[in-house]
Amino acid sequence: MNTPAHLIFAATAFGGKSRESVLGAAVLGGFLPDLSLYAMAGTSIFLLDIEPQHVFDVLYFSDAWQQVFAIDNSFILWGIALGLAIWFKSSIWVALCAGALLHLALDFPLHGEDARMHFWPITDWKFISPFSYWDTGGGARWVGLIESTLAVSCVVILWRRWRQWAWRSLFLLLAIMQLGVSGIWSFVF
């Protein structure tokens, strides 16, 4: 699933209605499972001047990168973190961990050959889905349409829930990014 949609869905599901700190934690949780990809790909492309095709065709699938993805995309590790957050009754940490787990749950059925080891450290197994959020051979046009429709619907909910212009601006920006990214996949792949 595209990153902007993850942030929107996490904010809608776990952002609460009254505390901005909980909303911020939910948004951050929706982003954290993708952070390593952005950091490693961004460093490789913009600082190390490695061609994007090499980054996404070779480095992405390397053992080193896959191990990093296994850690930050692990249902097991995020589940333990959520359990601890609940144990300590921290609404901020619950929102963050729940946002990350929602991210993983939505990614799980939408990654084919680019799947992650979602049950690490128990197993290195990957679910290779027949569906894809980016590959038109895996139904990305339909997935993208559904994903974007739900994301825009959630932005309407968030817009009504949060009156602060900073949050409203972020939600609007995320909706625009989601529509742009989803449209790009349709033409590129």
C-alpha positions in Angstrom: 0.0 0.0 0.0 1.2 3.5 -0.7 2.7 5.4 2.3 0.3 8.4 2.3 -2.7 6.0 2.6 -1.0 4.3 5.6 -0.8 7.6 7.4 -4.4 8.5 6.6 -5.8 5.1 7.7 -3.7 5.1 10.9 -4.9 8.7 11.8 -8.5 7.8 11.1 -8.4 4.5 13.1 -6.2 5.4 16.0 -5.8 9.2 16.0 -8.6 9.8 18.6 -10.7 13.0 18.6 -9.3 15.2 21.3 -5.5 14.8 21.8 -3.2 15.9 19.1 -0.3 13.9 20.7 -2.3 10.7 20.1 -3.1 11.8 16.5 0.6 12.5 15.9 1.6 9.1 17.3 -0.9 7.3 15.1 0.4 9.1 12.0 4.0 8.4 12.9 3.0 4.7 13.6 1.5 4.6 10.1 4.8 5.7 8.7 7.4 3.8 10.7 7.3 0.5 8.8 8.3 2.4 5.7 10.9 4.7 7.3 13.9 2.3 6.6 13.0 2.1 2.9 12.9 5.8 2.5 16.1 6.2 4.5 18.0 3.5 2.6 16.7 4.3 -0.8 17.0 8.0 -0.3 20.6 7.7 0.9 21.5 5.3 -2.0 19.9 7.5 -4.7 20.6 11.0 -3.5 23.8 10.7 -1.5 25.6 7.7 -3.0 24.3 8.4 -6.6 23.2 4.9 -7.2 20.7 4.5 -10.0 17.1 4.0 -8.8 16.7 0.9 -10.9 19.7 -0.7 -9.2 18.3 0.3 -5.8 14.9 -1.2 -6.4 15.9 -4.2 -8.5 19.0 -5.3 -6.6 19.6 -3.5 -3.2 15.9 -3.8 -2.2 16.1 -7.6 -2.5 19.6 -7.9 -0.8 19.9 -9.9 2.4 20.9 -6.8 4.3 18.0 -4.7 3.2 15.5 -7.5 3.7 16.8 -8.0 7.2 16.1 -4.4 8.1 12.6 -4.7 6.6 12.1 -7.9 8.6 12.6 -5.9 11.8 10.5 -2.9 11.1 7.7 -4.9 9.4 7.4 -7.6 12.0 4.0 -8.4 13.4 5.7 -10.1 16.3 7.9 -7.1 17.3 5.1 -4.5 16.8 2.7 -6.8 18.7 5.1 -7.1 21.6 5.4 -3.3 21.6 1.6 -2.8 21.5 1.3 -5.3 24.4 3.8 -3.3 26.5 2.0 0.0 25.5 -1.3 -1.4 26.7 0.3 -2.8 29.9 1.7 0.6 30.7 -1.6 2.3 29.7 0.1 4.8 27.3 -2.5 6.0 24.8 0.3 7.6 22.8 2.3 4.4 22.4 -0.8 2.4 21.8 -1.7 4.7 18.9 1.8 4.5 17.5 2.0 0.7 17.7 -1.6 0.2 16.5 -0.8 2.5 13.5 2.2 0.4 12.6 0.3 -2.8 13.0 -2.5 -1.5 10.7 0.2 -0.6 8.2 1.5 -4.2 8.3 -2.0 -5.7 8.1 -2.8 -3.6 5.0 0.6 -4.4 3.4 0.5 -8.1 4.0 -2.0 -8.9 1.2 -0.7 -6.4 -1.3 3.0 -7.4 -1.8 4.0 -10.0 -4.3 7.7 -10.6 -5.0 8.5 -7.6 -2.9 7.0 -9.1 0.3 8.5 -8.7 3.7 9.2 -11.2 6.5 6.2 -10.2 8.6 6.7 -12.9 11.2 10.4 -12.4 11.9 12.1 -13.5 14.2 9.9 -16.6 14.4 10.3 -17.3 10.7 11.8 -15.8 7.5 8.7 -16.9 5.5 7.1 -14.4 3.2 3.6 -14.3 1.9 3.8 -13.8 -1.8 0.5 -12.3 -2.6 -1.2 -12.5 -6.0 -2.3 -8.9 -5.5 -0.2 -5.8 -5.7 -0.6 -2.1 -4.8 1.9 -1.1 -7.5 2.1 -3.9 -10.2 -0.8 -3.8 -12.7 -0.2 -7.5 -13.3 -1.4 -8.0 -9.7 -4.4 -5.8 -10.0 -2.9 -2.5 -9.0 -5.4 -0.4 -10.9 -8.3 -1.8 -8.9 -6.3 -1.9 -5.7 -5.2 1.7 -6.2 -8.8 2.8 -7.0 -10.1 1.2 -3.8 -7.2 2.4 -1.7 -7.5 6.0 -3.0 -11.3 6.0 -2.6 -11.0 4.9 1.0 -8.2 7.3 1.7 -10.1 10.3 0.4 -13.2 9.2 2.4 -11.0 9.0 5.5 -9.6 12.5 4.9 -13.2 13.8 4.9 -13.7 12.2 8.3 -10.4 13.6 9.6 -11.2 17.0 8.2 -14.5 17.0 10.2 -12.8 15.6 13.3 -9.9 18.0 13.4 -10.4 21.8 13.0 -6.8 22.9 13.3 -5.5 24.1 10.0 -2.1 22.4 10.5 -3.7 19.0 10.7 -6.2 19.8 7.9 -3.3 20.9 5.7 -1.5 17.6 6.4 -4.5 15.5 5.6 -5.1 17.4 2.4 -1.4 17.1 1.4 -1.5 13.3 2.1 -4.7 12.9 0.0 -3.0 14.8 -2.9 0.1 12.6 -2.5 -2.0 9.4 -2.4 -3.9 10.3 -5.6 -0.6 11.2 -7.3 1.3 8.1 -6.3 -1.6 5.8 -7.0 -1.9 7.3 -10.5 1.8 7.1 -11.2 1.8 3.3 -10.6 -0.9 2.9 -13.2 1.3 4.4 -15.9 4.7 3.1 -14.9 3.9 -0.5 -14.2 
